[in-house]
């Protein structure tokens, strides 16, 4: 058959309370009163369910078994749930405490940062004022630098033009002097050919040929020595006689000396060709005397141009020195402006 023996025996209320109290013995519910009230809730819940099960059996003919095991599981479930919730709430409380601690620490940090921010605000305000002052100074110095640069450029252009004019005068002077170069070169070549032996031969004359004496007297005239044969022999006795002629300063030839030299060169026989028939050494000296005259004449013509050139060069050098001073001053101003700009950029970046 389908019958089952009902072995379940209900526990009385006292037993339910005692079992619940025993199960909750190790649990901390605050106070004994609270723990007893919780036990009563267990007992009341179990009893009410048992009574409702009887009523359901009578009315619906459905049996719902309420056993002591259900009660024990009920209490055990409560304990498990209590531990779970306590762990959950404990974790949340720990997080809350951590959050509150962080908030406290953040509050302290915010306070410190506010103090720092206040100091930084003062620093930034000062830096801003400094930047503004620097900007004003930069604008003023830049205006001065621009004006100086404009003046320097104008002066440089004017001096460049004057330098071109001086260069043109120098070229004109050189062109005039270049006319004497062929004669000078021939005389120099003739002197380079002469040797001490040639000079010694001329010196050996007790009474030289008239043309030889004429040439050597012309040489003495150029050297500003007495035009006598004794003086000629004395000068030729000097070992550096040829060197004196080769190194003679042609620019010392003046108008008076040119006139004296011309007394010799104007004579028809005072030519290298004529003199060369008598003495090759005298021929070279003749060419030298004539070259000195040519150079002196040309130098006289060029002298005004040289004076003008020197004056132009002196004025140009003075103006170039002034220009360089102005450029140096401009460079100092530009360097100062650049330094102010760098300082301004640094101040702006640090704000």
GIBEL-V499220 format. One record per backbone hydrogen bond with DSSP energy under -0.5 kcal/mol. CO is the residue of the C=O (numbers start at 1). NH is the residue of the N-H. Records with the same first field share a line. If there is no record, write none. Layout:
CO->NH ; NH
This chain:
5->7
12->16
13->17
14->18
15->19
16->20
17->21
18->22
19->23
20->24
22->25
24->27
27->29
29->31
31->35
32->36
33->37
34->38
35->39
36->40
37->41
38->42
39->43
40->44
41->45
42->46
43->47
44->48
45->49
46->50
47->51
48->52
49->53
50->54
51->55
52->56
53->57
54->58
55->59
56->60 ; 61 ; 62
57->61
62->64
63->65
65->67
67->71
68->72
69->73
70->74
71->75
72->76
73->77
74->78
75->79
76->80
77->81
78->82
79->83
80->84
81->85
82->86
83->87
84->88
85->89
86->90
87->91
88->92
89->93
90->94
91->95
92->96
93->97
94->98
95->99
96->100
97->101
98->102
99->103
100->104
101->105
102->106
103->107
104->108
105->109
106->110
107->111
108->112
109->113
110->114
111->115
112->116
113->117
114->118
115->119
116->120
117->121
118->122
119->123
120->124
121->125
122->126
123->127
124->128
125->129
126->130
127->131
128->132
129->133
130->134
131->135
132->136
133->137
134->138
135->139
136->140
137->141
138->142
139->143
140->144
141->145
142->146
143->147
144->148
145->149
146->150
147->151
148->152
149->153
150->154
151->155
152->156
153->157
154->158
155->159
156->160
157->161
158->162
159->163
160->164
161->165
162->166
163->167
164->168
165->169
166->170
167->171
168->172
169->173
170->174
171->175
172->176
173->177
174->178
175->179
176->179
177->180 ; 181
178->181 ; 182
180->184
181->185
182->186
183->187
184->188
185->189
186->190
187->191
188->192
189->193
190->194
195->199
196->200
197->201
198->202
199->203
200->204
202->205
209->213
210->214
211->215
212->216
213->217
214->218
215->219
216->220
217->221
218->222
219->223
220->225
221->224
226->228
228->232
229->233
230->234
231->235
232->236
233->237
235->238
238->241
240->244
241->245
242->246
243->247
245->248
248->250
249->252
250->253
252->254
254->258
255->259
256->260
257->261
258->262
259->263
260->263
261->264 ; 265
262->266
264->267
267->270
269->271
271->275
272->276
273->277
274->277
275->278 ; 279
279->283
280->284
281->285
282->286
283->287
284->288
285->289
286->290
287->291
288->292
289->293
290->294
291->295
292->296
293->297
294->298
295->299
296->300
297->301
298->302
299->303
300->304
302->306
303->307
304->308
305->309
306->310
307->311
308->312
309->313
310->314
311->315
312->316
313->317
314->318
315->319
316->320
317->321
318->322
319->323
320->324
321->325
322->326
323->327
324->328
325->329
326->330
327->331
328->332
329->333
330->334
331->335
332->336
333->337
334->338
335->339
336->340
337->341
338->342
339->343
340->344
341->345
342->346
343->347
344->348
345->349
346->350
347->351
348->351
